[in-house]
């Protein structure tokens, strides 16, 4: 359902409640107002069903990317990758995407491993090799210039950020040097 349709429904609902109030009626669910727990549970179950229905309807847009990138990438990085494939005007937040995956895991529609923590940063040798390759290709580049090149390549930092600090680049260069990937740079 499009956002425009939702806003029309909200307007009609508000207008209907206002009309009922003018006639002396109070809107809402009487059993909920009385504190009936069974009614509240039924309502919560129905909301969960509708949420899962909407997630299932859109799963082909986001689930393949999540399966490909998790748990090796942070939720922020996965969210950016998912949003890059969506049409304009539609986007996910990292928390909303994490909640959707959790709902799929609970229903048995996705693997539990998708919710695992991102492995230690030290295990990511790909960035170290990439930075070493950039430095070998042009030894005169400054740390900031290497960072700018990584940003242009849309590489995320080891912590999932988009902006590369010179200190992060230096750390990766030092590790590359220690592993023998660089001569004297």
N, C-alpha and C positions, 0 to 999 in steps of 0.2 A: 504494500500500500504506500503510495507516494505521500510525502510530507504535506502537500497541498490538500489531499483527500483527508488526511488526519486532522488538519486544521479546520476543515469544513465540518467534520463530525464533532469536534470539540465545540465549535460555535453553535451547532444545532443542539447539542446536549445542554450547553449553558442556557440557551434560549428556552428549551423545554423545562429546565429546572426553574427558571425565572417565572415562566407562565404558571407552573404548578404552585409556586410559592404565592403568586398573586391570587390564586384560587383557594389559598389556605392549606395547601398540601406541602408536606416537607419531603424533599427528594431523598433518594438513597435507599439502601436495603434495610428494611426494618429488623430482620434477624441479625444483621451485622451490628446495628445500633444497639441491640439488646445484648450483644456479646456472645452470640451463639458460635462456639468454636468449630462445630461441624461445618457451618456455612462459611466461616473464614477459611477453613482448610480446603473446602471445595473451590472457593474463589482462588486461593493460592495455587492449587493444582491446575486449574484452568489457565491461569496466567503463565505457569511454567510450560504447559502444553502449547500455548500460542507462541511463546518465546522460542521453543524448540522447533515449531513449525516454520517460523520465520528464518531461523538459523539454517534449517535443512533446505529451505528454498534457495538460499544464497550460498550454500556451502561450496558449490563448484567455483565460486569466485575467490574464496579465501583458504579453504582447507588444503588444496594441493600445495600452496606456497608454505603454509604452516608445516605440513608434513615434510617438505623438502628442507626447511631451514631450522626447525626445532629438533632437539634442544641445543644444537651447536651455536645458535645465534640468539642474542638477547631479544626480549619481547619488543623493544623499541625498533630494532633492526628488522624484525619480521613484520611489524606493523607498517614500517615504511615500504617494504617490498610489496605487501598486500595492497596498500593504498596507491602505489604506483600503477597497478593494473586496473584500478577501478575507474569508472567514468567520473567526470567532474561532478562535484556536489555530493558525492558519497565518500565517506571515509570512516576508518576505525580509529579508536584510541587503543593504546597498548592494554589498558585495563579491560576494556570491552572485549577485545580479541581474546585475552586470557580467560575471561569469564565464559565466552562462547566455547572455547576449546574445553574448559573444565566441564561444561554442560554436556558436550559430546562424549567426553571420557566417562562421565557418570552414567550416561545412557548406553555405553558400550559401542559408540559409533566412531571412536578414535582411540588410539593407543595411549596408554598411561604415560609412556616415555615422553610424550609431547610436553608434559608439565614438569619434567625434570629440570633441575637448575642447569644453567650454562656452565660447561666445564671451565676449569681454571684457565686464566688468561695465558699462562705459561705454555699451555698445550697448543696454542695457535702459532705454529711456525710459519704459516702461509704469509702473514703480514711481515714477519722478519725477512723472509726470502724476497718478498715484493719490494720492500724498502731497500734491501741490499741490491736488487736488480736496478732500481732507479738510480741509486748512488753510483753503481758501476757504470751505467750508461752515460751519466754526466757527473763526473766527480766534482765539478765546480758548483753544483747546486747547494744552496744553503738549506738548513734544516726547515726553515719556513717554506722554501720553494718546493721541497720534497713533500711537505705537508699539504701545500696547495695542489700539487699534482695528485696526491691521494684523494683529496676532496673532489677534484675534477673527475676522478675515476669512480666516485661515489663509494669509496671504501669507508667503512665505519671504523672508529677507533676500537681498541681492545675492549673498552667498556660500553661500546654501542653508540657513542656520540658521532656527530657529523663533522665537527671542527677539530682539526689536528693541531695539537700544541707542539712546539719545537721540542719540548722535553720528551714527549712520547716518541717522536721520530728518533731523537738521540738515543733513547733507551733501546729501540729496535735495532738501530745501527750498532750500538755497543754489543748487543746479543749476537748480531750477525758476525761482527768481528771476532767475538769469542768462539763462535762456531766455525770460524775459518772461511766465511763466505765473502769477506772483504780483505783486501790488502790494507795498506795504509791509505786512509781516505781523509 
